[in-house]
Structure formats: structure tokens, C-alpha cells
């Protein structure tokens, strides 16, 4: 079977999920071509697993200080180039197209009548799940951004819908957590403002990761460039993470039993809904702005939730190899039966 796999590159969560799927697809000896879009080509990192991937400009949202700048988003969208990318992508030699919310792949497949499977958290919004910040424009964009034939939505809970658990690796859980070590990943926020907000909490060590590193003048705040290995190393033994409300990083943090404080990207329905879901499930806390009072209260929280998820990627690859039969609720239930929710003490 020859597969074309398009992955949205705006955030690192889609790429992280893609890496895990790539390993399982490779283990199954499937022939896969990968395509990425959504950020400049030179801003991708740790891409070796994708074996010489393709790149397109695609579509993305422009953010400033934690908010979507709609004017700049339209200005940078380059609709003529987007249409040209769709028209130039030839999928005729592929048996299956998989889409992780990547619009060039999705629209090219639709134009060429290719069978397309969508595997992403965004496809969970086709179902009745917790929502916030939604309006007609947001819902329309979500429905039409990267349309596919078969939706496989991923979430932290099934919400009585035919959803699957997150696609994440089953990591090594450190037994030596540092209770005062906090990861900060807020790439859409003003990094200097974040640093100034964290500066007074001198009894905690903050490890900030961002696309643009700024120098730290504080001995307890460490600023780091984006790095898969460095980030995973720090995440493994920290007590908690302060981050935007993307899906994949929160999933990893839950699997590791880290306490979570999210600040959703303003006016981004998916992130606002994710924050609501974390709060509703009791898996994490949220703040609508960078709020020192909420951060201080959260820093002294001594309990977290660990959610152990199964190897969803392996189930999906097996489903593909079995010919992609109609998804039955009993199949979803069997996968969810492996999920365990365990309260943990932070020590």
C-alpha cells in the first residue's frame, strides 16, 4: 500500500503525533510520503523520521501576544499560492491519503476523488464534545479547513462519541520529579511579559521554551530554543507545565502525571474548548490571561492526574492494514477500556 500523509505544521503537536504514526507505519513496512505546511520550511526541526518530506506553504494563523491577528492572517494566507499548491499536488499513484488537518493535502485529495482519512484532534469537533468560544465563523472554518471522507477524532475522553484516545508515545516516567521544576511553553505569548510575570516566584525553577529565545536576567528562569530532546528531557522530571491549550502537549503531560495550567490562545475555538475540557474532566487548570494570582495558586498545588493511554497509533495502523472497515463503537470502546485515570501526589 502506498500512502500520502499530510501533516499540519503550524504547531508542534501535529508533528509530534506524526512522528509516532511514522514509526508505526514504518514498523508495518508501509510506503509513506509525508508533506508538511503551515510554517516556513527552515523552521521545522527533528524531522529525520519523515524520510525527506515534501513542503508546501499552506495556511496558518498569525498570532501576536496570545491573540489571532485576523488581518495579518488574511494578508499572509496567499490564496493564489494555496490554490496552486492544491493543483500541483499529484496523488494519482497513492492508494490512501491520510490527513492530520493539513489543508493542501485534504483539498487536493477531494479534487482528485481520493479516499482520505483524517486523524487529528480537530476532527473530534465533528462530534458532540465540550465547546467554548465557538461561533458560526469558527465552526465553518473548522468544518472546511481540511475536509476528509473519514473522520477519526482524538480526545482525552470519549464523551460517548466514536472518538479515540490521543496518539502519543508511552514514555518512561521519571521517579525523580523535581517538585519546583516547571516547564513553560507559551510560544504565542509575549515572552518578555511571561518572564516578568514569573520572576517573583523565586522558589521555583522555570524552563522556558520558545521559537525566539530571549536572554534571561533571572537565575531561576532558563530560556531554551525549541528542541525535541531537550524539551522531553525537562518534561520527564518536572512537576508541572504552563502552556497554551494545544492538544498534544497536554496529552503528553497527562500521560506523565504532570500538573497542567493552560492559557488558551484567545479567539481560537479549539484551544478555548480544550481548556474547558481539561477543566470539566478535572485534568488541569486554566487562565484566560497570563495571571500571576492563578499561577501562584497553581504552583503550590500538590496533586495532579495521570492518564495512561494505549498505543492508539498501533491500533490505527492495524485498522489501515485490515482495509479500514467501518468504525464500530465496540472497537472504540475496546481501546478506551485500556485507559486508566490515576491521582498522583507531587513530591
C-alpha positions in Angstrom: 0.0 0.0 0.0 1.3 3.4 -0.9 0.2 6.3 1.4 0.4 10.0 1.2 0.4 11.7 4.6 -0.2 15.4 5.0 0.6 17.0 8.4 -0.2 20.5 9.6 3.0 22.2 10.8 1.6 25.3 12.5 2.0 23.9 15.9 4.4 21.2 17.1 1.6 18.9 18.3 0.7 17.7 14.8 4.3 17.0 14.1 4.7 15.1 17.4 1.7 12.9 16.5 3.1 12.5 13.0 6.4 11.2 14.4 4.6 8.5 16.4 2.4 7.5 13.5 5.5 7.4 11.2 7.3 4.9 13.5 4.3 2.6 13.5 3.8 2.9 9.7 7.4 2.1 9.2 7.2 -0.9 11.5 4.3 -2.2 9.4 6.5 -1.8 6.3 4.1 0.7 4.6 5.4 3.0 1.9 4.6 6.6 3.0 5.3 10.0 1.6 5.0 12.9 4.0 4.0 16.5 3.3 4.1 19.5 5.8 2.8 23.0 5.6 1.9 25.9 7.9 5.3 27.3 8.8 8.5 28.4 6.9 10.4 25.4 5.7 13.5 26.3 7.7 11.5 26.4 11.0 10.9 22.6 11.1 13.3 20.6 13.3 14.0 16.9 14.2 12.3 15.7 11.0 14.6 12.7 10.2 11.8 10.1 10.8 9.9 11.5 7.8 12.5 10.5 5.2 12.8 13.5 3.0 9.4 15.1 3.4 7.7 17.5 1.0 6.8 21.0 2.0 4.1 23.5 0.9 3.3 27.0 2.1 -0.3 26.0 3.1 -2.4 28.1 5.5 -1.8 29.2 9.1 -3.0 31.7 11.7 -0.8 34.7 12.5 -0.7 35.4 16.3 0.5 38.3 18.4 0.7 38.4 22.2 -1.6 35.4 22.6 -4.3 36.5 20.1 -5.0 35.7 16.5 -4.4 38.7 14.2 -7.2 38.2 11.7 -5.9 41.0 9.3 -2.4 39.6 9.2 -3.8 36.1 8.8 -5.7 37.1 5.7 -2.6 39.1 4.4 -0.3 36.1 4.8 -2.7 33.5 3.5 -1.6 33.8 -0.1 -4.8 32.3 -1.6 -3.4 32.0 -5.1 -0.4 30.1 -4.0 -2.6 27.9 -1.9 -4.7 27.0 -4.9 -1.6 26.5 -7.0 -0.2 24.1 -4.4 -3.5 22.1 -4.5 -3.5 21.9 -8.3 0.2 20.8 -8.4 -0.1 18.0 -5.9 -0.5 14.8 -7.8 -2.0 12.0 -5.7 -2.7 9.6 -8.6 -0.1 7.0 -7.6 -1.3 6.7 -4.0 -3.8 4.1 -2.6 -4.7 6.1 0.5 -4.4 9.7 1.7 -4.1 10.4 5.4 -4.5 14.0 6.6 -3.6 15.5 10.0 -5.5 18.7 9.4 -3.3 19.7 6.5 -5.4 21.7 4.0 -3.3 21.3 0.8 -3.5 17.5 1.1 -7.1 17.5 2.1 -8.3 19.7 -0.8 -6.0 18.1 -3.4 -7.5 14.7 -2.4 -11.0 16.0 -2.6 -10.3 17.5 -6.1 -8.9 14.1 -7.3 -11.6 12.0 -5.6 -9.0 10.1 -3.5 -10.1 8.2 -0.3 -9.0 10.4 2.6 -8.8 9.5 6.3 -8.4 12.4 8.8 -6.5 11.6 12.0 -6.4 14.6 14.4 -7.9 16.2 17.4 -9.6 18.8 15.2 -11.8 16.0 13.7 -13.2 15.4 17.1 -15.1 18.6 16.7 -17.3 16.8 14.1 -19.0 15.3 17.2 -20.7 16.4 20.4 -17.8 17.3 22.7 -17.2 20.3 25.1 -17.1 23.5 23.2 -16.3 27.1 24.1 -15.6 30.3 22.1 -17.4 28.9 19.1 -19.4 30.9 16.6 -20.6 30.5 13.0 -17.3 31.6 11.5 -15.2 29.3 13.8 -17.4 26.3 13.2 -17.3 26.9 9.4 -13.5 27.2 9.4 -13.2 24.0 11.5 -15.6 22.1 9.2 -13.9 23.2 5.9 -10.2 23.8 6.7 -9.1 20.2 5.9 -12.2 18.1 4.9 -11.8 14.3 4.6 -14.0 11.3 3.9 -13.5 9.5 7.2 -13.0 11.5 10.4 -11.0 9.9 13.3 -11.2 12.4 16.1 -8.8 12.1 19.1 -9.6 13.3 22.6 -8.8 12.8 26.3 -12.2 11.3 26.9 -14.8 9.7 24.6 -17.7 11.9 25.7 -20.0 9.0 24.5 -18.8 9.6 20.9 -16.9 7.4 18.4 -13.6 9.0 19.3 -10.2 7.5 20.1 -7.6 8.4 22.8 -4.6 10.6 21.8 -1.8 9.3 19.6 1.2 9.6 22.0 4.2 7.5 23.0 4.2 5.5 26.2 7.0 7.3 27.9 9.4 6.5 30.6 8.0 8.0 33.8 10.8 9.5 36.0 10.8 8.6 39.6 12.8 11.7 40.5 10.4 14.5 39.8 11.7 17.9 40.9 8.7 19.5 42.7 9.9 23.0 42.0 10.7 22.5 38.3 8.2 24.0 35.9 8.2 23.9 32.1 6.8 26.9 30.3 5.8 26.6 26.7 3.8 29.6 25.6 5.0 30.3 22.0 2.1 32.5 21.1 2.6 34.9 24.0 5.0 37.9 24.6 8.0 36.1 26.1 9.2 39.1 28.0 5.9 39.6 29.6 5.7 35.9 30.6 9.2 36.1 32.1 8.4 39.3 34.1 5.2 37.5 35.5 7.2 34.5 36.6 10.2 36.5 38.0 8.7 37.0 41.5 8.3 33.2 42.1 11.9 32.7 43.1 11.4 29.3 44.9 10.6 27.7 41.5 12.8 27.0 38.5 11.2 27.8 35.2 12.4 26.2 31.9 11.0 28.3 29.1 10.9 27.0 25.5 10.1 29.3 22.6 10.8 29.8 18.9 12.7 33.0 19.6 14.9 32.8 22.7 15.3 35.9 24.8 18.1 36.3 27.4 17.1 35.7 31.0 18.2 38.1 33.7 16.9 35.8 36.4 18.9 32.9 37.9 15.7 30.8 38.3 14.4 31.2 34.7 16.1 29.3 31.9 15.3 30.2 28.3 15.8 27.5 25.7 15.3 27.1 21.9 12.9 24.6 20.6 14.4 21.1 20.9 12.7 17.8 20.9 15.3 16.0 23.0 15.8 18.9 25.4 12.1 19.5 25.9 11.4 15.8 26.5 14.2 15.6 29.0 12.9 18.5 31.0 9.3 17.4 30.8 10.2 13.9 32.2 11.3 15.2 35.6 9.3 18.4 36.1 6.4 18.9 38.4 4.1 20.7 36.0 3.8 22.6 32.8 2.3 26.1 31.9 1.4 26.1 28.3 -1.1 27.1 25.7 -4.1 24.8 25.3 -2.8 22.7 22.4 -3.9 19.1 22.4 -0.8 17.0 22.0 1.4 18.6 24.7 -1.5 18.4 27.3 -1.8 14.7 26.3 1.9 14.0 27.0 1.7 15.8 30.3 -1.4 13.8 31.4 0.4 10.6 30.4 3.4 11.6 32.6 1.2 12.7 35.5 2.2 16.4 35.4 0.0 19.2 36.8 -1.2 21.4 34.0 -2.0 25.1 33.7 -3.2 26.2 30.3 -3.7 29.6 28.8 -5.7 29.2 25.6 -4.9 31.2 22.5 -7.5 34.0 22.5 -10.3 33.6 19.9 -9.1 30.2 18.9 -12.1 27.9 19.3 -10.1 24.6 19.5 -7.8 25.9 22.3 -10.6 27.5 24.3 -12.6 24.3 24.0 -9.5 22.2 25.1 -9.2 24.4 28.2 -12.8 23.8 29.0 -12.4 20.0 28.5 -9.4 19.9 30.8 -11.3 21.8 33.5 -14.5 19.8 33.0 -12.6 16.5 33.3 -10.6 17.7 36.3 -7.4 17.1 34.4 -6.0 20.6 34.6 -6.5 24.3 35.4 -6.9 27.3 33.1 -6.4 31.0 32.9 -7.7 33.3 30.2 -4.8 35.8 30.5 -1.3 35.5 32.0 -2.5 35.9 35.6 0.1 35.9 38.4 -2.5 35.2 41.1 -3.7 32.0 39.3 -0.1 31.0 38.6 0.9 31.3 42.2 -2.1 29.2 43.4 -1.3 26.6 40.8 2.4 26.5 41.6 1.6 25.3 45.2 -0.9 22.6 44.1 0.4 19.2 45.3 -1.8 16.9 43.3 -2.0 16.0 39.6 -3.8 13.5 37.4 -2.0 10.7 35.4 -4.0 9.3 32.5 -2.4 6.3 30.9 -3.4 6.0 27.2 -2.9 2.9 25.0 -0.9 2.7 21.8 -3.6 4.3 19.6 -1.2 4.6 16.7 -0.7 0.9 16.5 -4.5 0.3 16.6 -4.8 2.8 13.7 -2.1 1.2 11.6 -3.7 -2.2 12.1 -7.0 -0.8 11.1 -5.4 0.6 7.9 -3.9 -2.8 7.2 -7.3 -4.5 7.7 -8.7 -2.5 4.9 -10.2 0.4 7.0 -13.6 -1.3 7.9 -16.4 0.9 9.1 -15.6 2.1 12.6 -17.8 0.4 15.2 -18.5 1.8 18.7 -17.4 -1.6 20.1 -13.9 -1.1 18.6 -13.6 2.4 20.1 -14.9 1.0 23.5 -12.2 -1.7 23.5 -9.5 0.8 23.0 -10.9 3.1 25.7 -11.1 0.2 28.1 -7.2 0.4 28.4 -7.3 4.0 29.7 -6.6 4.5 33.4 -7.0 7.7 35.4 -4.9 7.9 38.5 -4.5 10.8 41.0 -0.8 11.4 41.9 0.9 13.3 44.6 3.7 15.7 43.6 6.8 15.1 45.7 
